[in-house]
Amino acid sequence: VEEIHEIIKPCGLYPAKSKAIAELSRLLVERHGGQVPADFAALEALPGVGHKTASVVMAQAFGVPAFPVDTH
């Protein structure tokens, strides 16, 4: 987590994001054989992955039509 912390520090909200990335990585290996799942529900079950992030992954990595929306 500390190594991730230093890498992503410029992005903001890095303490929580570092923990989420570490846990997400562990779960990808444990539950998905190290592969990113091509399924909205499986993606959204991972720490730090909401619908917007899942939509970006599905569209960019798997060619699934999706429309990521940022509500801010």
VMD Tcl script that builds the backbone (N, CA, C; Angstrom):
set m [mol new atoms 216]
animate dup $m
set s [atomselect $m all]
$s set {name element resname resid chain x y z} {
  {N N VAL 1 A 0.830 -1.186 0.000}
  {CA C VAL 1 A 0.000 0.000 0.000}
  {C C VAL 1 A 0.877 1.253 0.000}
  {N N GLU 2 A 1.954 1.248 0.776}
  {CA C GLU 2 A 2.828 2.426 0.848}
  {C C GLU 2 A 3.474 2.726 -0.513}
  {N N GLU 3 A 3.883 1.708 -1.231}
  {CA C GLU 3 A 4.489 1.909 -2.557}
  {C C GLU 3 A 3.469 2.506 -3.523}
  {N N ILE 4 A 2.257 1.989 -3.504}
  {CA C ILE 4 A 1.179 2.529 -4.346}
  {C C ILE 4 A 0.894 3.960 -3.937}
  {N N HIS 5 A 0.866 4.192 -2.646}
  {CA C HIS 5 A 0.622 5.516 -2.058}
  {C C HIS 5 A 1.532 6.566 -2.701}
  {N N GLU 6 A 2.821 6.271 -2.764}
  {CA C GLU 6 A 3.789 7.220 -3.317}
  {C C GLU 6 A 3.599 7.436 -4.820}
  {N N ILE 7 A 3.230 6.396 -5.531}
  {CA C ILE 7 A 3.058 6.500 -6.986}
  {C C ILE 7 A 1.861 7.367 -7.340}
  {N N ILE 8 A 0.744 7.196 -6.624}
  {CA C ILE 8 A -0.481 7.898 -7.009}
  {C C ILE 8 A -0.740 9.167 -6.208}
  {N N LYS 9 A 0.172 9.552 -5.342}
  {CA C LYS 9 A -0.001 10.725 -4.484}
  {C C LYS 9 A -0.448 11.976 -5.252}
  {N N PRO 10 A 0.093 12.265 -6.435}
  {CA C PRO 10 A -0.350 13.466 -7.155}
  {C C PRO 10 A -1.817 13.440 -7.596}
  {N N CYS 11 A -2.448 12.284 -7.590}
  {CA C CYS 11 A -3.834 12.170 -8.058}
  {C C CYS 11 A -4.864 12.672 -7.052}
  {N N GLY 12 A -4.503 12.806 -5.814}
  {CA C GLY 12 A -5.452 13.205 -4.793}
  {C C GLY 12 A -6.195 12.001 -4.229}
  {N N LEU 13 A -6.682 12.145 -3.022}
  {CA C LEU 13 A -7.387 11.073 -2.309}
  {C C LEU 13 A -6.584 9.784 -2.276}
  {N N TYR 14 A -5.266 9.920 -2.300}
  {CA C TYR 14 A -4.384 8.762 -2.434}
  {C C TYR 14 A -4.417 7.767 -1.280}
  {N N PRO 15 A -4.681 8.151 -0.032}
  {CA C PRO 15 A -4.694 7.114 1.013}
  {C C PRO 15 A -5.771 6.049 0.763}
  {N N ALA 16 A -6.984 6.479 0.467}
  {CA C ALA 16 A -8.076 5.526 0.215}
  {C C ALA 16 A -7.865 4.786 -1.099}
  {N N LYS 17 A -7.417 5.515 -2.120}
  {CA C LYS 17 A -7.188 4.884 -3.429}
  {C C LYS 17 A -6.083 3.839 -3.348}
  {N N SER 18 A -5.047 4.087 -2.583}
  {CA C SER 18 A -3.947 3.125 -2.439}
  {C C SER 18 A -4.452 1.815 -1.851}
  {N N LYS 19 A -5.268 1.911 -0.818}
  {CA C LYS 19 A -5.831 0.713 -0.198}
  {C C LYS 19 A -6.734 -0.026 -1.174}
  {N N ALA 20 A -7.560 0.714 -1.907}
  {CA C ALA 20 A -8.477 0.092 -2.866}
  {C C ALA 20 A -7.704 -0.610 -3.978}
  {N N ILE 21 A -6.658 0.017 -4.494}
  {CA C ILE 21 A -5.856 -0.592 -5.561}
  {C C ILE 21 A -5.183 -1.870 -5.076}
  {N N ALA 22 A -4.658 -1.852 -3.875}
  {CA C ALA 22 A -3.997 -3.039 -3.333}
  {C C ALA 22 A -5.000 -4.185 -3.178}
  {N N GLU 23 A -6.162 -3.889 -2.618}
  {CA C GLU 23 A -7.177 -4.928 -2.408}
  {C C GLU 23 A -7.758 -5.391 -3.749}
  {N N LEU 24 A -8.016 -4.458 -4.656}
  {CA C LEU 24 A -8.510 -4.799 -5.991}
  {C C LEU 24 A -7.536 -5.745 -6.687}
  {N N SER 25 A -6.269 -5.465 -6.596}
  {CA C SER 25 A -5.247 -6.307 -7.228}
  {C C SER 25 A -5.250 -7.708 -6.631}
  {N N ARG 26 A -5.344 -7.789 -5.317}
  {CA C ARG 26 A -5.393 -9.094 -4.650}
  {C C ARG 26 A -6.608 -9.896 -5.107}
  {N N LEU 27 A -7.756 -9.226 -5.188}
  {CA C LEU 27 A -8.985 -9.914 -5.585}
  {C C LEU 27 A -8.975 -10.316 -7.059}
  {N N LEU 28 A -8.355 -9.511 -7.907}
  {CA C LEU 28 A -8.246 -9.902 -9.319}
  {C C LEU 28 A -7.490 -11.212 -9.461}
  {N N VAL 29 A -6.430 -11.363 -8.703}
  {CA C VAL 29 A -5.650 -12.608 -8.746}
  {C C VAL 29 A -6.445 -13.746 -8.110}
  {N N GLU 30 A -7.010 -13.493 -6.936}
  {CA C GLU 30 A -7.699 -14.527 -6.172}
  {C C GLU 30 A -8.987 -15.013 -6.842}
  {N N ARG 31 A -9.801 -14.081 -7.301}
  {CA C ARG 31 A -11.129 -14.433 -7.825}
  {C C ARG 31 A -11.194 -14.578 -9.342}
  {N N HIS 32 A -10.278 -13.909 -10.040}
  {CA C HIS 32 A -10.407 -13.846 -11.496}
  {C C HIS 32 A -9.144 -14.315 -12.223}
  {N N GLY 33 A -8.291 -15.024 -11.530}
  {CA C GLY 33 A -7.086 -15.564 -12.160}
  {C C GLY 33 A -6.162 -14.506 -12.731}
  {N N GLY 34 A -6.205 -13.308 -12.157}
  {CA C GLY 34 A -5.342 -12.229 -12.618}
  {C C GLY 34 A -5.867 -11.491 -13.839}
  {N N GLN 35 A -7.069 -11.834 -14.271}
  {CA C GLN 35 A -7.667 -11.196 -15.439}
  {C C GLN 35 A -8.746 -10.204 -15.001}
  {N N VAL 36 A -8.875 -9.136 -15.752}
  {CA C VAL 36 A -9.935 -8.167 -15.480}
  {C C VAL 36 A -11.243 -8.761 -16.010}
  {N N PRO 37 A -12.266 -8.861 -15.159}
  {CA C PRO 37 A -13.521 -9.459 -15.615}
  {C C PRO 37 A -14.249 -8.563 -16.615}
  {N N ALA 38 A -14.893 -9.185 -17.583}
  {CA C ALA 38 A -15.647 -8.461 -18.613}
  {C C ALA 38 A -17.126 -8.457 -18.244}
  {N N ASP 39 A -17.423 -8.028 -17.038}
  {CA C ASP 39 A -18.779 -8.087 -16.522}
  {C C ASP 39 A -18.982 -6.909 -15.558}
  {N N PHE 40 A -20.033 -6.142 -15.782}
  {CA C PHE 40 A -20.275 -4.976 -14.936}
  {C C PHE 40 A -20.372 -5.345 -13.460}
  {N N ALA 41 A -21.140 -6.366 -13.136}
  {CA C ALA 41 A -21.342 -6.735 -11.730}
  {C C ALA 41 A -20.028 -7.153 -11.073}
  {N N ALA 42 A -19.231 -7.939 -11.776}
  {CA C ALA 42 A -17.946 -8.384 -11.221}
  {C C ALA 42 A -16.999 -7.207 -11.036}
  {N N LEU 43 A -16.993 -6.280 -11.981}
  {CA C LEU 43 A -16.137 -5.099 -11.859}
  {C C LEU 43 A -16.576 -4.236 -10.679}
  {N N GLU 44 A -17.863 -3.996 -10.571}
  {CA C GLU 44 A -18.380 -3.132 -9.513}
  {C C GLU 44 A -18.261 -3.767 -8.138}
  {N N ALA 45 A -18.032 -5.061 -8.070}
  {CA C ALA 45 A -17.818 -5.743 -6.787}
  {C C ALA 45 A -16.392 -5.538 -6.272}
  {N N LEU 46 A -15.518 -5.009 -7.110}
  {CA C LEU 46 A -14.132 -4.771 -6.719}
  {C C LEU 46 A -14.015 -3.434 -5.978}
  {N N PRO 47 A -13.117 -3.357 -4.999}
  {CA C PRO 47 A -12.939 -2.110 -4.244}
  {C C PRO 47 A -12.528 -0.953 -5.151}
  {N N GLY 48 A -13.170 0.192 -4.958}
  {CA C GLY 48 A -12.810 1.389 -5.697}
  {C C GLY 48 A -13.374 1.462 -7.102}
  {N N VAL 49 A -14.162 0.459 -7.498}
  {CA C VAL 49 A -14.734 0.442 -8.850}
  {C C VAL 49 A -16.235 0.696 -8.753}
  {N N GLY 50 A -16.638 1.839 -9.273}
  {CA C GLY 50 A -18.057 2.171 -9.339}
  {C C GLY 50 A -18.549 1.988 -10.764}
  {N N HIS 51 A -19.765 2.412 -11.008}
  {CA C HIS 51 A -20.350 2.204 -12.332}
  {C C HIS 51 A -19.604 2.976 -13.420}
  {N N LYS 52 A -19.147 4.185 -13.106}
  {CA C LYS 52 A -18.425 4.968 -14.108}
  {C C LYS 52 A -17.130 4.274 -14.512}
  {N N THR 53 A -16.354 3.829 -13.543}
  {CA C THR 53 A -15.102 3.128 -13.847}
  {C C THR 53 A -15.378 1.831 -14.596}
  {N N ALA 54 A -16.393 1.091 -14.155}
  {CA C ALA 54 A -16.751 -0.153 -14.842}
  {C C ALA 54 A -17.143 0.135 -16.293}
  {N N SER 55 A -17.845 1.227 -16.525}
  {CA C SER 55 A -18.242 1.596 -17.891}
  {C C SER 55 A -17.026 1.906 -18.763}
  {N N VAL 56 A -16.054 2.614 -18.209}
  {CA C VAL 56 A -14.829 2.927 -18.959}
  {C C VAL 56 A -14.096 1.631 -19.312}
  {N N VAL 57 A -13.952 0.735 -18.340}
  {CA C VAL 57 A -13.251 -0.532 -18.574}
  {C C VAL 57 A -13.989 -1.355 -19.622}
  {N N MET 58 A -15.290 -1.477 -19.486}
  {CA C MET 58 A -16.063 -2.288 -20.435}
  {C C MET 58 A -15.963 -1.720 -21.853}
  {N N ALA 59 A -16.028 -0.398 -21.984}
  {CA C ALA 59 A -15.958 0.226 -23.306}
  {C C ALA 59 A -14.556 0.135 -23.906}
  {N N GLN 60 A -13.552 0.476 -23.124}
  {CA C GLN 60 A -12.193 0.547 -23.654}
  {C C GLN 60 A -11.522 -0.817 -23.780}
  {N N ALA 61 A -11.726 -1.679 -22.811}
  {CA C ALA 61 A -11.034 -2.974 -22.818}
  {C C ALA 61 A -11.793 -4.053 -23.575}
  {N N PHE 62 A -13.120 -3.964 -23.563}
  {CA C PHE 62 A -13.902 -5.057 -24.118}
  {C C PHE 62 A -14.832 -4.650 -25.250}
  {N N GLY 63 A -14.814 -3.379 -25.637}
  {CA C GLY 63 A -15.614 -2.919 -26.767}
  {C C GLY 63 A -17.111 -2.947 -26.532}
  {N N VAL 64 A -17.515 -2.977 -25.273}
  {CA C VAL 64 A -18.937 -2.986 -24.942}
  {C C VAL 64 A -19.442 -1.547 -24.971}
  {N N PRO 65 A -20.536 -1.289 -25.688}
  {CA C PRO 65 A -21.065 0.074 -25.687}
  {C C PRO 65 A -21.453 0.492 -24.267}
  {N N ALA 66 A -20.854 1.545 -23.804}
  {CA C ALA 66 A -21.143 2.054 -22.461}
  {C C ALA 66 A -20.941 3.554 -22.493}
  {N N PHE 67 A -21.616 4.238 -21.601}
  {CA C PHE 67 A -21.538 5.699 -21.549}
  {C C PHE 67 A -21.192 6.124 -20.122}
  {N N PRO 68 A -19.891 6.254 -19.842}
  {CA C PRO 68 A -19.497 6.674 -18.499}
  {C C PRO 68 A -19.956 8.094 -18.214}
  {N N VAL 69 A -20.589 8.311 -17.079}
  {CA C VAL 69 A -21.094 9.626 -16.723}
  {C C VAL 69 A -20.493 10.065 -15.398}
  {N N ASP 70 A -19.981 11.287 -15.371}
  {CA C ASP 70 A -19.470 11.890 -14.149}
  {C C ASP 70 A -20.501 12.928 -13.718}
  {N N THR 71 A -21.083 12.750 -12.563}
  {CA C THR 71 A -22.190 13.612 -12.137}
  {C C THR 71 A -21.746 14.879 -11.428}
  {N N HIS 72 A -20.464 15.165 -11.351}
  {CA C HIS 72 A -20.008 16.354 -10.629}
  {C C HIS 72 A -20.247 17.572 -11.487}
}
mol reanalyze $m
mol bondsrecalc $m
mol representation Tube
mol addrep $m
